[in-house]
Amino acid sequence: MMIQNCPVEILDNIFDHMTYLDPENAQAVLCSLMRTCSHFRVIAKRHFIRIVCLPNARKVNAFTGYLIQVVESGDYGTRVLPIQHLAVGGKYCLPRGRLYQLRSAAEVEAESNLPWIITIASPSLLTLTIVGVDSPKEVEGVGKNNKRVVSDMVKFPQLRELVALDQQLIRLDSDRSGDNTADIPKYPNLHKLYILSNYSLEALPSPLPNLRHLRLEMLDCARARLPSLDETLRLHSLIIDAPQYHERIISGCFITHQSKADYGCTIDKYRTLIKVVCDSGDSGVVVPAVGDTDYTSRRSILAAWADAVAGGVGCWTTTWTPTVLKTGYHEKY
């Protein structure tokens, strides 16, 4: 029997499975199927935006145009299944501490479109990864939304995994009144969380009832902070991305010096916390190799998201590292 003659239910399962084989290119795979015949087009369209990877401004803006059509036509959630897995990446403020790069008109537009995309997807999202989108300013008259942040009123009722590094699109610590218990209805099913641990994190979102796996990015030792034991009591695993050893630590206009012994004490402090909280095989301290960058790699983060969506371990293991060997000031994507 020719595949075109297979029952719709079988083709639907096949197309669904194909999107998980290569999450970073799921739409390209389905787009090829949609060009085959009208029968395939209808079925592939159902799954076209279930898994979405937007690594640059060009893809963000093109996807925004398509999503607007789907939403305004009433097809979103009916003929087109809603977004379940979303990854977005920007080039901004990487490596950390350097000036923002100049933005093109497309990049400015993408920054204003992303909050709208995330808002539309929020009710159905299972995984969300945001890396390198770090612009808190507002923009007028561009894109679908004139603000570059997702409203605090937006909820993520089904979200299980969240990776949020070098970003200001969504708030993680508390509502604007400073009440971190406000996050309970916002992330009721959040199971895994990977965030930057720094001075801006007022309180680890410990009230999250289902948080069991936490990864803290502490590559910038000048801004890192350890959570208190009260904030980590329910964790099954805790991974800390430790900084490389630097003799001089630059924080704003201040420079402090540390010896290798001081650095060793810091790493031991991280390991002690992990041992007390959850001494499991999935926990530990990840120290970058000599020559690695001291900032997160967007390619590595997006690849980890794709691996997790496809059923792998993603970034939730100490064998995975967020840094890469230095090749220049900024990654190209």
N, C-alpha and C positions, 0 to 999 in steps of 0.2 A: 504494500500500500504506500502511495506517495505521501509525504509528510503533510502536503496541503489538504489531504483528505482525512487527516486525523481528527477526532472529535475536538471540539473547542476546549473542553476541560483539559485534555492532554496537552494541547498546544499552550494553553495558559500556564500549566505547570512547567513546561519546558522553558518558556520565555522567562518565567519567574526565576527559575534556577540559573539561567544564563546570566542574569544581572549580578548574581553573587559570585560568579567566576572571576570577574575583573571589576570590582566596585568603582575604581577610579575612572574606568572607561565604559561604564554600564550604558550610558546614553548613546555612545557611539555604536555599541554592539546592537542595541535595539533599533537605532536609526537605519542600520544596514538591513535589518529584517523588515522594517517598514517599507523599504523601497522594493521589496520582492514582489508583493501582490497586495491587493486591497484587503484580502482576508487576513493576511499577516499584519497589515497596518492597524486594523482595529484592535487585534489582540495585543500587539506590542505597545500600542499607545497606552493601554491600561497600566503598564508597568514602567512607562517612560521616565517618570520622575520619582519613583520610589527610592532610588539610590542616586544621590546627586553630589558630585565633587566639583567645586568651583575654586581652582587654585589661583586664578588671576582675574583682573578687572574685566578683560574681554569676555571671559566665560560668564562672569556674574551678570554683566549687562545683557548679553544675549539671552541668558536663561530668564532674566527678569521680564523681557519682552514676551517670551513664550508663556511664562507663568501668568502674566496679566491676561493674556488671551484665554487661558484655561479657566481662570477664576471668573472672569467676566462672562464667559459663555455658560457657566454653571456646570461645567464638566468636572471641576476639581472635586475629588471624593466620590464621583460616580463613574463616568466613563474613563476617567483618569484617576488611578489610585493615588492617595496623598503621599507626601514625602515622609519616609520613615528613617532614612539615614542621610545626614547632611554634613559635608566638610567644606569649610571655606578657609582660604588663605590669602594673606596680604603680604606686601613686602616692607611694611612700615616698621620703623624703629628697630631694625635688625642690622647689625648686632646692637644689643642694648647699650645705651649710653651715647650713641652717636646721633647726630642731627637727623631729623626726618628727611627722607629723600623728597625731591620735588615731585609733585603729583601731576599727572596729565589730566585732561578733562575727563577721560574715561575712568581713571582711578577715583576722581572726586565723585563721579556719578555712581560708581560701584559702592563706595562707602555709604552713600545715601540709600541705595537699593537694598543692601544686606539686612538692615533691621526689618524691612517689610517682608523679605523672603522668610526670615526666621520666624516672624510673627505668624505668617500664613501656615508655616510648617509645624509650629509649636504643639498643637493638639495631638499630632500623630507621631512626632519624632521619638525614635528609640535610641539613636545615637546622634551626638552633635559634637563636632570638632571645629574649633576656631583658633587660628594661630596667626599672629602677625598683623592683626587688624586693630591698630592702636591709635585712633583719632577721636578724641572726645568733643571736638568742636562741632557746631551746627553749620549747615549749609542751606542756603535759601534757593528755592526754585529749581532744584535739580533732582531727578530721580523720582521714585514713587513716594519717598518720605523725606521731609526736610530736616529730620534729625538723624544722627548717626549712632543712636543707641536704641536698644529694644526697651519698650516701656516696662516699668516695674509691674504693671498689671498683667502682663503676659504670663501664662502658666504653661508648664511642661508636664502634663499629667502622666505621660507614658515614658518619659525619658529615663533610660537605664544607665547610659554611659555619657559622660561629659568631659571633654578636654578643652580647656580654655586657657591659652597661654599668650601673653603679650597682646591682650585684647581689651577693649572697653565697650563691646557691643552689648554684653549682658552683665548684670550685676550678680555677684555670687554670695557676698558676705551678709548683707542685710538690706532692709528697705531703706528709704530715704530718712526715716525717723530714727534709724539706728537699731531697730528691733530685729535681731537675726532670726527670731521665731517666725517671722513673716515668710520665710523661705519654705516652711513646712508644706503649705498647699501649693507652692510654686514648683517644687521638685519632690512630690510625694513618693515616687518610685525610683529615685536616683540610687543606683547601686555602686557605680564606679565613678570616681572624680579625680581628675588630674589638673592641678592648678599651680600657679606661681605663688610661692609663700614669701610675702614681703611685708613691709610696714603698712601698706594700704589694706591688708586683710585684717579688718578689725576683730573678727572672731571667726574661727573655722566653723562652717555651718553644721555644727554637731547635732542640732535638733532634727536633721534629716533622718527620718525613721529607718530607711533601708540602706543607708550608706555603709558599705562593708569593705570597700577597697579604695585606698587613698594613695595618690602619688603626688609628692610635693617637689616642684622644681626650685632648687636653691642654688642655681649656677652662679648667681650674683650674690656672693657671700656678704656684701655690704648691706643688702636689703633683706636677707633671709631671716626667718624667725621660726622657732620650734613651737608646735602646738602644745598646749597643756595636756596632761593626761586625761583631764575631764572631757577634752574634746575628741579623744580617740578611743574611748572605752569599748565601743561596739565594733571596732574594726577587725576584720579577718586578715587583712594584709596592709602593710605600710611600706612604701618605697620612697626613698629620698634621693633626688639627683643632686649630689654634692658638687661644689665648685672645684675647679682645678686649684692647685697650690699657686699662690701669687705672693711674692715678697712684699709688694705694695698693694694696698686696697684703696681704690679711689672712690670716694662717695661725695659727689658734688664738688665743692671746693676743698674738701678735706682729703688728706692722704694719711693712712695709718700703715704701720709695718707689722708683719707677722713672721714669726720663725716657723720652721718646719715642725717644731715641737708644738707650737700653738695650733697649727693646722691639724696636726694629728689629734690633739685634744678635741677639736671641733668635730672631726669625723667620729671619734669615740663617743661623743655626746649624742650624735645622731644614732649610732648603733645601740647605745644603751636605751634610748627611748623606744626603738623598735623592739628590742628584746623584752622590755617591760610590757609593751602594749600587745604585741602579737608576733611572737617568735615563730613564724611559719616559714615554709620553704619558699613562699611567694614574696616574702619581705626582705628588705636589705637596703644597703647604701650603694649607689652607683657612682663611682668616681671616674670622671672622664680620663681617657688615656692621654698621655703627653702628646701634644700636637693637635688635640681636638679643639674646636671652637669653644668659647665660653657663652654661647647662646644656642637656642634651640634651632634645629634644622627643619624648615617647613616640609621639605621632601620626606624626611624621616617620619615626621608627625603624620602626614597624609598617608604614607605607606602603612603606618601602624593602624590608622583608622580603617583602611581598606582590608587589612588582615583580620581585624576584629569583626568587621561586617561579614567577611567570608567564613567566619567560624574559627579563626585563629586566636592567639593570645594577645595580639596587638601590643600595646605599650604596657600591659599589666603584668610584666615580668622583669626581673632584674637582668635578664640576658639581653634586653633591648635598651639601647641608649639613645638619648635625644640629640646628641651632638655628633659632629663629623669633623674630619680633618680640615684645617683651614685652607681655603682656596681663594679667598678674597674677602672684601668687606661685606658684600651682599650676595645672597643667592639669586640666581636667575631662574625664573619660572615662566 
